[in-house]
């Protein structure tokens, strides 16, 4: 693990995962699936058990290609014998998720300050994520709390979303594609990731990685520490370590 110094700012391109890295959204998905089960089917399941099941699907190497979320929806309704289709479950899930995403979700600590500083320093910013286009558009266009702090539409120069790739992390496709869009070389970039799969994807693409702690990845921390180049508990810590003052206002 390398020490974080001001040399990190010599990088030209800063690339971020979204959910769990920039946005504090991971706990929401566990609670949403839990609430859909209880409110619609009277089934009570611990959020931790739902997370474990979802991870077993999303991080299964057999499902690295194709619509991994469609697979999750189908497997979920089978597991709990819900008597509906995967598409029906998706509709129930996203009706609730949309409301929470628009009105409740926020950036993780220090993330908007760091993004604004980078933009003011003239850095190019990319996003490489398995988040869907619909979900990302909420962060970009509808969540006023997030827009007021750090408007992604103004800040981000290149975005690769779930629909833009055929193979999901830990495959490096998303990072290779966003680098191509930015016209960047691996050595010119730094990636910020919260999950083991994300860290592995960036490293396979030849990019240095700074892991950003998220509670949803607590069981992966020992392995992440062996692979990532840098590690921070939060973006607030990173801003302080780099000696960056919080910016006044937002990028033009």
N, C-alpha and C positions, 0 to 999 in steps of 0.2 A: 504494500500500500504506500503510495507516494504522499508526501506532504503537500498540502495546498498552499501555493504561494501566488504572488502577483503574476507570475509567468503564465498562469492559466489564461490570463486575459490577452496573451499573445495569439491565442487561437482566433481564427477569422470567423468560424462558423460554430454556432451553438445550437445543438439539436436536442429536442425534448420529447419524451413520452408525455401523454396527457393524464389519463386516469391513474391516480395513485402517485404521480410524480408532480405535475403542476397543479392538478385539481384534487381536492380531498373527497374523492367520490367512491372509493372502494367499499367503505362500510355501507353506503347507501344500497348497493346491489344486493348484499346479503339480506338487509332488512326488507327490501322490496319483494324478493322471492318469498321470504317468510310471511309477509303480510298478505300477498296474493294467495298463498296456501290457506292461511287461517280465515281470511275474510270471505273467500269464495268457496272453500271446500271444508272448512272446519278442521283442518289438519294443523297441529302444532308441532313445529320442528325448530330446533335451536339454530340460530343464524350461523354458528360455527360449523354445524353439520352440513348446512346448505353450501357454505363456502368450500368445504372439503370435497363435496360432490362436484361442484362446478369446476374446481381446479382439476379434478381427476379427468374431466372431459376436455377442458380448454388446453391443458398442458400435456395431453396424451399425444405422443409422436405420431400415432396413426391418424390424427385429425389435423395435422399441420397444414394440409391443403383443403380447399373447399370452404363452404360457409360453416365455420366452426360454431357459431351461435345457433344456427338452425339445428345442428346436431345436438347441442345442449338442450334446446327447447324440447326436441323429440324425446331425448333420454330422460328429461325431467318429468314429463307427463307420464312416461312409462313407469318410472321409479315409484311415483306416488299414485299410480292407477287413477288418473284424474278424469279419464273418459272424454278428453278433448284433444284437439290436434295441437301440434307444436306451434302452429300459427295462431291458434286461439290463445295459448299461453303467452306468446309474444305480445299480443294485443293487450291482454290484461296487465302484463308487466310494464309495458311502455306507457300506458295511460297513466299509471301511478308515477313512473320514472320521469315523465315529461314535466309534471307539476313540480316535483322535488328538484329537478335539474334547473328549472327556470327560476324558482323562488328561494331555494334553500342552499344549493351547492355553492362553494366558494373555493378560491385558490388556497393552496397550502401556505403555511407561514413563510413569508419572505418572497414567495414566487413572483407577485406582481412587481415588487421593488426591483428584484433581480432582472426581470424582463425589461423593464423600463430603462434601467441603467445600461443594459447591453445595447438597446436600441439607440440610446443617446451617444454611446461610444462608437456607433457606426457598425456594429457587428451584424452579420446576417444570421437569421434565426429560422430554424426548421422544426417541423413536428413530424414524428414518425410513430404511428400508433395503430393499435387494432381497434380503436374506437370507431364506431360507425359514423358515416357522414351526417346522419340525422342528429346524433348526440353531439358531435362537434359543432354543428350549426347552432345548437342551443347555447353553447359556451361563447360562440362567436357573435351571435345576433340577438339572443333573447334574454340571457341572464344579465340584467342590468347591474347587479352587484359586481360581477366580474368585469363587465365592459368599462365601468367607471374607474376601476383600479388599473387594468391593463388590457386595452382593446386588442384582442388577438388579430382582428382583421387588419389593423394598422401595423402591428408588431411583427407578425409571422410572414416570412418571405416564401416559404415552400411547405406544403402539407402533403403527407402520404397517410391515407386512412385505410380502414379495413377493406373497403371496396376497391382499392387501388392495387392490391397485391393478391397473388395466388397462393402464397405460402406465408404463414404467420410466424411470429417470433416463437422459438429462437432462431428460425431461419433469418438470414441477414437481408432479405429482399427489401424490406421497408427502408432500411438504412442505406443500402446501395442506391435505391431509387431517389431518396431525398437528396443524397449527395449529388447525383446526376442533375437533379433539378436546380440545385444551388451552384453547380459548376465547381464543386469542392473536391479536394483530395482528402483521404482519411487522416493524414497527419495534420491537416489544417483544422480538424474538427474536434469537438468534445461533445459527448452524449451524456444526458442526465436521465437516469432510469431508476425505478423503484423495485422491479421484479427480477428474479434470476433469469427468466427467459429473455427479458429485455436486455439485461447486461450481456448475456451470451450472444444475442443477435448483434449487438454493437461491436463486441470484441471480434466476432467472426468477420465482420465487415472491415476490420482493421482499425477501428476507431478507439481512442481512449474514452473511458467511461468513469463518470462520477455517480456512485449510487446515492440515492436520496431515500432516507428511511421512510417506510410506510408500515403501519401495524399489520396490514394484510400479508406482508412478506416476512414477518418476524421469524418464521421457521426456516427461512432461506438465508438468513444473515451470515451464517458461518461460511457457506459456500460462496455467497456474493463477495465476502471480504477477501477470498482467495483469488477472485477473478477481476474485480473492479480495480481501477487504478487509483481512485480517490473515493472517499466516503464522507457524507455529511448527514447530520440528523435533520437539518432543515435548510431551506434557502436563506433564512435569516442568519443562520450560522455562517453560511458561505459569504453573504454580503459583509458580515463583520470581519471574517477572516481575511477577505480580500481588501479590507479597508475602504469599501465603497460607501459613500454617503447616500442616503435615500434620495431619489430624484424628486424634484419639485415639478408637479404637473405630469403631462403625458406626451409621448412623441407626437409630432405633427404628422 
